[in-house]
Amino acid sequence: MLPALVRKTWRDDRLALFGWAGGVAAFTAIYTSFYSQFQGAAELKQDALPQGMLDFLGIADMLSPAGYLQATIFSLVGPLLVLMCAITLTARTIARPEEDGGMELMLANPVSRAAFAWQRVASAGSALTAIAAIPGILLMIIVPWIGMDIPLSNVAAASAGLVALVWSFAGVAFLVGAATGKRAAVLAITGGLAVAAYMANAIGGMLDGWHWVRWLSPFHYFIGTDPLHTGWHPVELLALVLLGAATTTAGVIVFDRRDIGV
Amino acid sequence: MPGRKAGDDVGMTSDIALLTEDLTKFYGQRRGIEGLNLEVRAGEVMGFLGPNGAGKTTTIRLLLDFLRPSRGHATVLGLDPRRDKAALHRQIGYLPGELVFPGRDKADDLLHFFAAARGGVAWSQVTELAERLDLDLSRSVRTMSKGNKQKVGLVQAFMHRPAVLVLDEPTSGLDPLMQQEFLAMVRDASGAGQTVFMSSHVLAEVQQAADRVAIVRDGQLAAVERVESLGKRAVRAVEIHFDDPVDPTEFNVLPGVSDVVVSGPVLKCTVDGRIDPLIKAAARHEVVDMLSAEPDLEETFLSFYYHGEGAGDASRAGA
């Protein structure tokens, strides 16, 4: 039997969870299903954009199946959607209930501070994992169905990267919330870091002498390895998972040590 | 009073439910509570009184481990609020002063969550309390009035029959009828051996339910008194009508008598403590009538512990 707090967390967040899941699913399905109709237009679109812009947006080519998925699902809008979902849902684990006062009665139950934090992060993390996995799961069905010529193993690798990316930023968001108890801080700091990380990856790939910046960016470990063409890169994925695990653990430790609701 | 423990200051010191030693909390430079030394015996009802901002909620939140002391420590049922939090909170019923419920559940679902989180509570105990407080469990807590929310808060605090009830301003939002029902619940809990520590700035409710009162002011403990002795020390207004005019000097030298005003045969004064000296002195004259206002804890409170600052809050409170 799952802890009561985990079930309660899911139940309280159910509207947001279903909303995000529906949005991410619709986004994936619609974009991918347009692949065949899009083929003609892609050529025009690719010619219309300067190469620098394409590089910045992480679009290698929009004509190949891998390039198309990269451009639509995995480069900008897809990660943006799931990261927004991750950051706002993670802000609900500690920061929001601490600010609105609802956390006191949850914490007044027979559960240690650390156990409370772990249960909250486990509830949100599992839900986020499910949502971040939706594009991958749908692509496993849609790609063979519409006959896109790309190895499913590569799609799986990129999709796993999306989940790992979500874990890393959810960990950061959790740490900020656990340390500050402020929802605005979670959104601003984690959102700012996500934008900075995206820029670092994009600019690091474009400017000579700035390549090293990419190594600081989780986006590089997610998509910089070009999984849609080259498949699995376990070390890079592990780096994202470790970032998420380390920030989450740090969050639990900080939360266990501070005053609540001051 | 029913449910009142007979034991006084002796013989029960080994059975301490709640103990604070030099308990201190500063928020930066701002003082929450300082140097609090307090003992609440098992089965006792202790009122925790003071104006807003005196440090009542800070103390309670220290006991619940939401805050960590800057100095000193507290033990509840002999356990450490931080180290033994999980075990301890199974035996604590807590009502926050700022009552906010997590989520948008119906009262029914919310209480099921609390029941499950506390390792299972017989549902009959929940419905019993809800009936007692006349609470409709099928409504969403978010849409409830303040009074009904407070009832849900009380139900969740009492439902698992905890050894210690820590209640922060428990009667706020309740109508007078429900306040009486709540006080009856407190007496029943005390009768069943549960310890109750409840904060308030309303003296009347403490007077009715508590064995002892701890009074805090400006972050420090001002006094701990038995409710009865608080009553005995009460200041009362006395008015005596004599047959003939009297001399005020005869009365204003009496112990405990002050504010003597004589207009012809009518004497008005305030008496602090025993009224006997005044009666003896008055008996030397022909007394037509005598009026003595009931000892008012509110006035006692003011005269002994406030004098000036903070008085405004206390005098508003019970009105």
Contacts between the chains, C-beta under 8 A, distances in Angstrom:
chain1	res1	chain2	res2	distance
A	3	B	117	7.8
A	4	B	113	5.7
A	4	B	116	3.7
A	4	B	117	4.1
A	5	B	117	6.2
A	7	B	113	7.8
A	7	B	116	7.9
A	8	B	102	7.0
A	8	B	103	6.8
A	8	B	113	4.8
A	8	B	117	7.6
A	11	B	103	6.8
A	11	B	105	7.3
A	11	B	109	7.7
A	12	B	102	6.3
A	12	B	103	3.7
A	12	B	104	7.1
A	12	B	105	7.7
A	97	B	102	5.8
A	100	B	100	5.8
A	101	B	96	7.3
A	101	B	98	5.3
A	101	B	99	7.9
A	101	B	100	3.5
A	102	B	100	4.8
A	102	B	101	6.1
A	102	B	102	3.8
A	102	B	103	7.3
A	103	B	102	7.1
A	104	B	64	7.9
A	104	B	66	6.6
A	104	B	94	7.8
A	104	B	96	4.9
A	104	B	98	7.9
A	104	B	100	7.4
A	105	B	94	7.6
A	105	B	96	6.6
A	105	B	100	7.6
A	105	B	101	6.4
A	105	B	102	6.4
A	105	B	114	7.6
A	105	B	156	7.0
A	106	B	102	5.3
A	106	B	117	7.9
A	107	B	64	7.9
A	107	B	66	6.8
A	108	B	64	6.3
A	108	B	89	6.0
A	108	B	92	7.2
A	108	B	94	4.4
A	108	B	96	7.8
A	109	B	89	6.1
A	109	B	114	7.0
A	109	B	117	4.0
A	109	B	118	6.1
A	110	B	85	8.0
A	110	B	86	4.9
A	110	B	87	7.0
A	110	B	88	7.8
A	110	B	89	4.4
A	110	B	90	3.9
A	110	B	117	7.3
A	110	B	118	6.0
A	110	B	119	6.8
A	111	B	85	7.8
A	111	B	86	5.6
A	111	B	89	7.3
A	111	B	117	7.2
A	112	B	85	5.3
A	112	B	86	4.8
A	113	B	65	7.4
A	113	B	82	8.0
A	113	B	85	6.6
A	115	B	86	7.0
A	257	B	68	7.9
A	258	B	68	7.8
A	259	B	66	7.0
A	259	B	67	4.8
A	259	B	68	6.0
A	260	B	61	7.9
A	260	B	66	4.3
A	260	B	67	7.1
A	261	B	61	7.7
A	261	B	66	6.1
A	262	B	27	6.2
A	262	B	67	7.1
